Amino acid sequence: MTMKFTVKAWSNGRARAGLLQLGSCELETPALLLTTRKGLPVFISPDLMPSLPSPDSRLLQFSPFHFLDTISPKTLSEVGGLHQMLGLKEHIFVAVPRDSILSLPDYGSTNRIGASFETPCGRRLIKPAEYMQMISSMKPNMWATLADEVPAWVSEKRNRTSVDRTVRWMNDCITSNLATTSGGAVFGSIVGGSSVEERQRCAQEVAQQNVSGYHIGGFGLGESMEERPSLLSAVTDILPEEKPRQISGLGLPEEVLQGVAAGIDIFDSAYIYHITLGGFALIFHPEKTRRNDYDDQLCDTSSDDTKINLKATIYRKDSSPIVEGCNCYTCQNHTKAYINHLLNVHEMLAQILLEIHNTHHYLGFFRLIREAIKEGRFDQFREKFIRSRRDHIFDTAAAAAVSA
């Protein structure tokens, strides 16, 4: 399947809106990769997938390592790949060599052949040849080369080793005979920890390769919000503008806005999964908004915060939907009180309804980001959102101090 990417609009320097074409599917960027377990959202079954916004919800991230304890690569290949096995032929599968829910790199590894990765079978040493066998059998639309990601606190020597490994593994992956049988677009992985110099070195090496796009890894692993902009810019300033950039590890709304400001196009994040598992619902903008007034795009539910805890007693008799005006299946058919009941009796339907709403809601957030970029007001959008969050935290702290 051929991939084409075009930048359609810029706002305030680096922030950009684009169009990603994969076969007959067209997706606008900045876009969100939906986290999956073995190719499907954790709580949403295939028959409920049509309830999610299309085409934004067709971009699905998966880790090839999730399949190590189940179906063999040979069997998966004989079935015809992941699309055929799951019956989601219209969706875009993106293979990322990390478990975005459980993974932390093995920063203590000194093995020169490879680093260990988190899998359902425990930590395992995965070499490029084995990884490419997985990719070839699964036939994803896009896949990132194997990367040795490390946390921000590792030594300079370990960080340099991770860059050397990642570049070497990338060469092994793209020169493998199996690379051509996957049929997917190759994204070269970029690492470098919390070192601007190593980030630049890795980006320069990867930018010279014949890849379709770039996977920026190693974020969300201990670096601070303050040092992140310089690390992001160190990479995006080097990469060619005509190819898409995907990033792992930035999931909070503020982090997404930080990534967009640096020129990131696709976000691989487990944020929706984590808040859904905790019983939280996103509320930070109503579904129906006035296009040109961002003041009305912020939460219209008596709070400026990004989420509410539906386990709380306050929602036990609340007969209103999670967000007034939201078009998702959950808000159109159920109340906060019902979901509060499901959560407190430990019914899995609670997570199903919450993931539908949270996915719908967060995809709406990305849609608002794209609109802001197209209208040349991304900086204002970002500043208003962050200020609203800061004011809410301040007001909450002040109220707690008064009540104490």
N, C-alpha and C positions, 0 to 999 in steps of 0.2 A: 504494500500500500504506500503510495507516494504521499509525502508531507510537504506542505507549502505554508510559509509564515510571512505575513506582511504587517508592518507597523502602519497603523491608520492615523494615529494622532499622538501628539506629545503635549505634556503640560508641566510647566515649571522645571524645565531641564531634563531630568531623566525619566520621570513617570511617563509611561506610554501605554496606549491601547492598541491592540492588534487583532488580527484574524488568523486563526490556526485552521488549516484545511487538511483533513485526513480522509482521503477517498471522497465519499459523498457527504461527509459530516463536516460542518463548519462551526467552530467555537470561537467566541470572542474572548480576548484576554485583557486584563488580568483574570485568571481563572483558578478555580479550586479543584484540586484532585481529591475525590472522595475516598477516604480510607476504607479498605475492605479487609476481610479475613477470607483468604482463598477465593478472591474475586468478587465477593458480594459484601455490601455494607453489613456491619455486624448484626443489626437488629431488623433490617428490612429485607423481606423475602422477594424473589423475582417478580411475583405477581403484583407487588406493591410498588415496584420501580416506576411504572407509568404515572404514579401520583406525584412524583418529583418534577420540578421544572425542567423542561426540555428546550434546547439541547444541553444546557449547562450541567445537568446531572449525569451526562453520558461519559464523563471523564473519570475513570476508575483506576486508583492506584492499587497495586498488589505487590507482595514480596514473594519472589520465587521460592524462598526458603520455607514458606508456610506449607508447601506441598511435599516436603521431604518425608513426612510421616504418613503419607497417604498414597496417592496414585503415582506410579513410576513414570519417568519421562517418556519411556518407550510407549506405554499405554496411552498417555496423554497425547503423544504425537499421532498415534494411530486413530484416536478419536477425532483429530483435526485441530487440536489446540484449545485454548481456554474459551474462545468465543463459542465453539461448537459444544463443549462440555457443559457450559452454563446456560446456553440458549440465549445469550445476549449479543446477537450478531451486529446490532446497531450501536453498541457501546465501544468506547475507546479504552483499551487496557494499556496501562503504563507500568512497566516492571521497574521497581526500585530496590536495589540490594540492601535493604535495611528493614527491620521490623519497627515501624514508626510508633507502635504502641508500647512495646516492651524493651526495645533495644537500647543498650548503652555499649559503646565500643570497649573492646578489651585493650585498654590503654597500657596494660602491663606486658603485652605480648612482645616477645623478642624473636619470634620465628621469622627467618628470612624468606621463607617460601610463601607464607600467607598469614593472614590474621584470622582469628575466630569470629564467628557471627552468631547472634542469637537466633535459634530456630526452635520449633516445637519439640525437637528431640534434645534440647540443651544446646550448649555452645559447641559449634563444630567448625573445623578448618575447611573453608571453601576455597578452592583454587579456580582460576579463570576457566580451565577446561571443563570442570564440573558445572560451573555457572553457565557457560555457553550451551552446554547440553540442555539445561533447564530452559533457557531462552528459546533455543531452537524448537523444543517440543511444545512450548506454550504459545508461541507465535503472537507476542503482544504487538500492538500498533507502535509503541514507543518503548525503548528500554535504555536504562542507564548502565554504563560500564561499572564493573566492580570497584568499590572504593573502600579505603581503609580510613574510616572516620575516627577522630580522637577528640576527647574533651578539651576544654580550654586550658586545663591546668597541667597538661603533660609537659615534659621537658622539651627543650628546643631540639634535642637529638631525636626524640621519639616523633616529634612533629615533622622533622625533615624526612624521617624514615617513612612516615605515612604518605607524604607527597611523592616520594620516590616510588613506593609501592603502587600508589594509585595510577601514576603515569605509566608504569610498567604494565600493570594489569590492563589499563585501557588499550595499550598497544597489543597485548595478547588477545583481548576480546575482539577488537576490530579487524585483526589479521587472521582470526580463526576461520577455518573453513565453514564452521557452523553459523557465522555471522550473516552470511548471505541467505541461509535457509530460514531465518527467522522472519524475514519480510518486513521487519519493523524499522522505524527511524531510530538511529543510534544517538544517544546523548552522552557526551564525554563528561566524566565526573571530575569535579574540582574540590579539593580539600585545602587544608593549611592551618586549621585550628585558629588560634587567636593571634597569629603572626601575619601582619600585613605583607611582609616580604615573602613568606612562604605561599600565601594566597596568590600574590602576583606571579611568583615563579610557576605555580601549578597552572594558573590561568593562561600564561604565555605558552606553556607546553601543550595544553589541550587545544588552545585556539589555532595551533598550527596543524591540527589533525583534520582529516576529512570526516567530520561528524555533522549530524543534522541539527544539533542543539546542545545545550549544556545543562548538566545537573550539578547544582552547587550544594555540597553536603557539609556536614560538620557544624551546622548551626543549631541553636537550642541545646547546646551541650556545655553550658557553664559560662559563656561569654556574657558580658553585661550589655544592657540596652545602650549604654553610652559609647562603648567601643565598637558596637556592631556597624554603625554607618560607615566608618572608615574601612572595615573589613569587607563590607559589601561593595563599596566603591572601588576598592583595590581590584576586585574581580570584574565588575561590570564595565569599568573604564577600559579594560583590555579586550573584552569580547566584542566581536563584530555585531553591529546593530541588526543585521538581517536574519539572525538566527535566534530562536526562542531560548529563554533562560528559565529553568525550573529549580526550585529550592525546597529542601527538606528542613523541618525543624522550626519554622516560623508559623505559628498558628493563631495566637491571640490577635484580636482585631488591631491593637496597636502595633504588633509585630508585622502583620500583613501590610499595614499602611507604611511602615518603615521599609519593607521590602519593595513595595510598589514605587516608593520615592527613589529607590536606588536603581530601578529599571528591571525588576523581576516580573516575569510573565505568568508563571504557573506555580502554585503553592501546594506542596504535599504536606498535609497536616492532619494529626489525629485529634484536633481540638473538639470537633463535633462528637467524636466517640467518648472522650473523657467527660465532657459536661453532661452528655446523655446518661452515661453510667452513674454519674453522681446525682441524678434526679433534677438537673437544672434545665431551664428553658431560656432560650435567647429572646430578648425583648427590646434591643436597642434601636430599632427603627420600625415604624409600622409598615405593613406591606403596601398600602396605598399611600403615595406621597405626591406632593406637588413637585414637579420636575426641577424647577429653578429656585426652590427655597429650601436650603438645607436645614434651616431652623425647624421646619416641619418634618424633616426626615429623621430626626432623632426620636427617641422613645416617647410615645404618647400614652404611657400606661402608669402615670404618677411616679415614675422613677427614671433617673438618667443612667442607671447602671446597665450593664450589658446582659445580665441574666437574673433569674429569680429561682429560688429553691422551692420546687413544688412539693417537697416533703413537709414543708413548714405548716404548722397548725392553722395559720392565718388563711390558708387556701382551702380548708376543709369544707366550707360552705360557699365557696366562691363559684357562682354559676356563670361567670363570664369566660370567654375563650382566652387562651394565653395572650394573644395580641388582637385587639379589635381591628377588623379589616383585613386580617391575614387570610390569604386564599388557600393555605395548605389544608390537607384533608383533616388534620387534627383539630385545627381551630374552627373549621366549618362544621364539625360534627361532635366535638367534645368540649368539656369545661375543665377549668382548673381543679374543681372539686373532684371530678371523676378521676383525673390523673393522680391527684393527691391520694385518693383511695387506693388506686392500683399500686402506687409506690409503697404505701404503708402496709399492704397485704402481700407485697413481693410478687406481683403478677408481671410476667415478662411483657405483657401488652403495654405497660407503662413505658418501657424503653422503646418499643416499636413506635408508639405515638410520638414520643419525644424526639426520636431520631428523625422522623418525617418532618416535624416542625422545625427542628434545629437545622436540618439540611436545607430546607426550603428558605429559612430565614437567613442563613449565612450566604447562600447563593444570591439572595437579594442584596446583601451587603456588597458583594463583589459587583453586582450590576450597578449599584449606586457609584462605586469607585470608577467603573468604566465611563459612566455618564459624566462624572466630575472631570475626568481627564479629557474627554471629547469637548467639553465646554470650557476647558482651560482654567478650571478652578480647583485643581486637586489640592494645592497647598491650603486653600481656605477650608475645603472639606476636611482635610486631616487635622488642621488646627482646631476647628470647631468640635470635632469628635473628641480629641484628646482633652480639650478644655472642659467639655461636658463631663467626661470621666473624672477629671481631677476635682471639679466642683462637687460632684456627687460624693467622692471619698472624703473630701473636707467636711461637707455637711453631715455625713454619717458619723464621722469622728466627733464633731461638735455636739451632735444630738446625744451621743453616747456619754460624753463628758458631762452634759447638763443633767441627764437622768441619773448619773452616778452621784 
